[in-house]
Structures are given as structure tokens and as C-alpha cells.
Amino acid sequence: MASRFERIFEQKERAEGVRFCPLANSLFYEINLVLNEEVNSEHLDSARKKFAVVQSISAFEIVIRSLIRDLIDLNDEIRLRAVPVFHDVKFNYETVVDIGSNRISLGDIAAYGSNISSVEAGIEKLETLWGFSFDEGLKQVQEHGHISDFDKKSIFKSVRELFSWRHIIVHENPNSISVSLDEVMVHCRECESLSEAVTVISGIYLWKDWGKNQSQMNIEANERYSQITQDIECTISELRGHCTEGTLEWFDKTIAAWYALRDSAAELSAEQARGGSAESHYRSLEGIAMSNQFVESLQRFTQIIVHDR
């Protein structure tokens, strides 16, 4: 039988490199697609409700666990505050050895060893790591313009309902949820709002540009994207001048394929906030990341085209 630690490590492996934006956002996106599908039938509506409830709570838990991990692994100040979060986590020699070898972090153990059985349980753990209450954090992010309308009482009630329905679906009778599909839709969207709020509040610690509003972040990301694109275009132009007749055709095909890949990846990333104020931010950040990788390829091309001639 796998030890508790091995189960934690398996969860870490599955979630390696995963943070809130790419994974939980994609879950909420799938939920919205299913809920908004213009096909009506009693059976389909029942399936939609069960899918949306379970997926929403899964996404919420992913958010909480990811933030617990990232915050604890951020610095010693937060790790000292994290003692209560580790209350239920048991350490053994095997765990200590693997922490020492960087196979697993304290944040991983706390995140995947924590019991998040309710909205209050998740928020309480984050409040411990933040060093301030949810209400205080919400006030800060609202003052910086990161969150506008947020009805805490209504949103927390919705997420409690989702936890309750999820328990019934998974552990009791999945066909006994008597609420309407419209009501489930409202609750799922409020769960998404809470997930976004705790992520933004955690950004006080995690994001270097947290104090900036979304418009400023969009402008700066777009400027960085434009600059690195110009630098790449200059390098490409210089390399084309060194190409032989035989290599030029393949070089041009490679560059065209890369541009298509980068632009497609950027649009895929933008889907996380399609129609929202952060859409261009996601597009630019993915374009920057892809461009940074391609700069390494251009360095290799320089070796092949210029130095090995």
C-alpha cells in the first residue's frame, strides 16, 4: 500500500508546473461551455448540473492547494506562519530525506496533505499564510482596482451550497439534486469569482506587478512583447543575409512555422480571459514566453548558418 507521502508525491507529479490560471481557468471554461450548450432535455440538464457542481469544487480546491504551495515555498516569513497549516501533516524520515533532495517541498506537503472540506477550511488556511483576514485582503485588492463588485455573503453561501451538493452527488444519491440548472449556473460563477479573489489577494505576495491595475499590466506586457518581436525580426533579417541558396528556403519555412505556432499558442492562452480585461495580457505573456524559447533556437541557427559555413 502506498504511504501517505507517496500519495502526496504522486499528486505533486500530476500537478507539476500547474498553477491556478492554466488549470482551474480551463475547468471553469469547460463548465461554462457545458452550461451554455443550447440543447435542452431533462437528462442532459441533470448531467450538466452534476458535472458543473463537481468540476466547480474541484477547480476551487485546485486554486486553494496551488496557492498554499506557492505561498509556503515563497519565503521564510510565510513558512513560519504556516505552522497551523501543518497541524494534520505527519512527517517521517522518508519525507525529510526527499525534502532535502528537493524531490518535494514543504509547500507540496501542506497543499496536498491539507483537508479542504469546506469553503471556510480553505479560506482559513490562506488567511493563516497571508497574515490577515479575507476581508482585509479584499479591501486592499479593491482599493487597487483588481476586483470591483464582490458580494461576499452571497458568494460564500453559493460555494457552501456547491460543497453540499458535491457531497450528495459523490457520496449519496447523484440524482437527488432538485435545484434548477439556472441556479447551479449562478453558484458555479460565484465559485469562480471567489477563486479569482483569493488568487488576486495572494498576488499581494506572489506577483511582482501586483500594485498595478490590469490596464497598466496590459500595456507593459504588450510593450515587452513588441520589443522582443522586433529583436527577433532583426536577428532573422541578419541570419537571412548569411543563408546560402540551399538553406534559405528551409530557414524561411522554419520561421513561418514558428510564427504560426507562437500566434496560435498566444490565442489559446488568451482563451482563459476571452472577452475580459486580461485577455491581451494572457496573449502577450504567452507570446513573450514562446519568443524567449525561440531566441535560444535562433542562437543555434546562428551557429549552423554563420559559424559553420
N, C-alpha and C positions, 0 to 999 in steps of 0.2 A: 504494500500500500504506500502511495506517495506521502512523504512527510508534508507537514504544513508549509515548510519552507519551499519544497519542490513545487507545490501548487502555486505559491506566490511567484516563483521564478517563471513558471510556465505562463502565468498571466502577464508577467513583465515582457516575456518574449513576444507574446501576441500583440502587446501594445507598444513595442519598442518604437520610439520615434513618433508616436501618436500623441497629438495634443488636441485640445478642445476643437479648434477651428476646423481641421480637416475631417475628423471622425464624427463628432457629435453634430456638427452642422450638416454633414451628409445624411445623418439619421433623421434630423428634423426635416431636411429637404425631401427625403423619401416619404416621410409621414404626410407632408403637405401634398405630394403628388397623389398618394392613395386617397386621402380625404377629399381632394378636389376632382377626382375622376368622375366624369359625367355619365356614370352608369348607375342606375338605381335598381336595387332589388333587396328584399328583406335579408336574404342570405349574405349578399355582398356587404350590406351595411353592417351586419353583425361581425363579419370578418374584419372589416375596416376598423370598427371600434376596438376589437381585441388587439389588432396589430398596432394601432396608434397608441393605446394605453401602455402596452408592454414596451414598445420602442421608445416612447417618451421618457419613461422612468429609466430605461437602460441608458439613454443619452444623458439624462440628468446625472446618473451615477458616474458615467464616464467623465463628465465635467468635474465633479467633486473629487474623484480619485486623481485625475490628472493634475488638478490644482494643488491638492495635498502633496503629491510627489514633487512638483516643481517648486513649491514654496519651501518645503523642508530641505530640499537639496540646494536651495539658493544661498543661504549663509548661516553662520553660527547663531546669530541673534534669533532667527526663526526656529532653528533646531532646538535652542534652549526652551523656547515657548512650547515646543511640540511634545513635551513630556506627557501631558494628559492624553494626547492622541495615541500614544504607545501603550496606554494602560492595559489594553487587551492583547497586546502583541507579545508572544513568548520568544525569547532568544535562546539559542543553544550554540554550542561551539561551531557547528557547521555553518550557521548563519554568520557568525563573526568572521570566520575564515573567508567566506565569499564576499562579505562587505570589504574586507581588507584587500581582496584581489580585484575589486571593482566589478565583480560579476553582478552585484545587486547593490542598490543604495538604500540608505535609511528611508528616503522618500518612497522608494518602491515598496518596502516592507510596510510602512504606515498606510500607504494608499491601498494596497491590495489586501492588507490584513485588517482594515477597518470595517466596522459594521455600519452600513448606511441603510438603515431600515425605515427611515422617515426623513421628511424634509428637514425637520429640526435637528436630527442627528448629523446630517451633512453640513448644515449651516453652522452648528455649534463647533464642529471641528475646524472649519475655516476661520471662525471668529477667534478661536484659540491661537491659530497661526498668525492671523492679521494683528492681533493685539488690540483690536477694537471691535465694536459691535457691527452687525449688518447695517443697522440704521445709520451709524456714524459713517460707515463706508459709502452707503448710498448717498448721503448728503454730500460727501466730497465729490463723487463722480458726477452728481447732478450740477454742482457748482462749476465744474469744468466742462459742462455741456456734453458729456459722454452718454448720459441717459436722460430722457425727458420725462414722459409720463410713466409712472410706476405705482400701481395700486397694490401696496404690499399685502394688505389684508385679503383682498380678492385673489391675488396670485398665490399666496401661501395656501389658502383654502383649496384652490384648484389642484395644486401639487399634492396636498394631503389626500384629496379625492382620488387622484391617479394612483397613488401608492395603495390606497384601499382597494380600488378596482383591480389593480395588478395582482394583489394577493388573492382576490376572489377568482380571477381568471386562471392563475397558475396553480393555486392550491385547493380551490373548492370547486365551483361549477362555472366553467367559462361561458356558459350560455345564460347566466342569470343576471347579467348587467342590463338593467332596464332603462338606463338613460338613453337619450336620443343621440344620434350621430352629431348633430349640431352642437350639443353640449360637450361632447368629447372633443370636438374641434377647438372649442373655446379653451378648454382646460389644457390641451396639448400646446396651444400657442402661448398660454400663460406660463407653462413649464419652460418653454423655450426662452421666454422673457427673463425668468428667474436664472436660468443657466447663463444667459448673456450677462446679467447683472453681477453674478458672483465672479465671472471671468473678468469683467471690467474692474471690479473692486480689487481683485487680486493683482490686476495690472499696475496698481499703485507701487507694488514691489517688482513685478516681473517685466514691465515694459519700459524701456528707456525713454520712449517718447510719450509716456502716459499723460503728461500735463498738457499735451497739445489736443486740440479738438480734431474731429475727423477731417474737416476741410483742410487744415494745415498738414495733417498726415498725408492726405491725398496729393497735395501739391508737392511736398517734399519727395514722396515716393516716385511721382511722375518725373520730377526733375532728375532723380538718380537713374531712373530707367532710361530717360532720354540721353543722359550723359554716357552711360555705359554702351548704349546702342551706337552713339556717334564714335566712341573709341573703337568699337568692333568694326564699324564700317571703314574707318581709316586703316585699320590693320588689314582688313580684307582687300582693300584697294591696293595697298602696298604689296601684299602677297601675290595678287593677280599679276603685278608687273614682273614678278620673278618666275611665273609659271612658264613652262615650255608648252608647245602646242599640244603635246600629249597629255600633260597634267591639267591644263586649263579647263577642259570640258568636265573632268571629274571634280575638280575643285568647285566649279560653279554649281554643279549638281548637289554637292555636299552642302554648300552654303544655302541653297534654295530649300533643301530638305530640312536643314536646321531651323531656318526662319519659320517654316510651316509648323514644325514641332513646337518651337517656343511659343508661337502665337496661339496654337491650339491649347497648350498647357496653361497659358495665361487665362484664356477664356474659361477653361474648365475650373480653374481656381476662382475666377470671378463669380461662378455659379453659386458659391457659398453665400454671396450677398447680392444676388441679382435683383436689381431694382432698388437697392438700398444705397445709403450714402457711402458705404465702404466698398462698393463694387470695384471702382477704379483702383482702390488701394490694394485689394487682393490681386487684381490683374497685374499691377506694377510690381508687387513683391515677387510674384511667381516669375515674371519676365526677368527681373534682376537676378533671381536665383539661377534660372536657366542660363542667363548670359554669363554669370560668373563661372559656371561649369564650362561653357563654350570657350571662354578665354584660355582655359587650360588646353583645350583641343587646338586652338589657334597657335599656341606655343609649340605643340608637337608638329603642326603643319609647317611652321617656320623652320623647324629642324629638317623636315623632309624636303621642302621646296627650295629653301635658301642655302642651308649649310651643307646639304648632301649632294648638291649639284656637281 
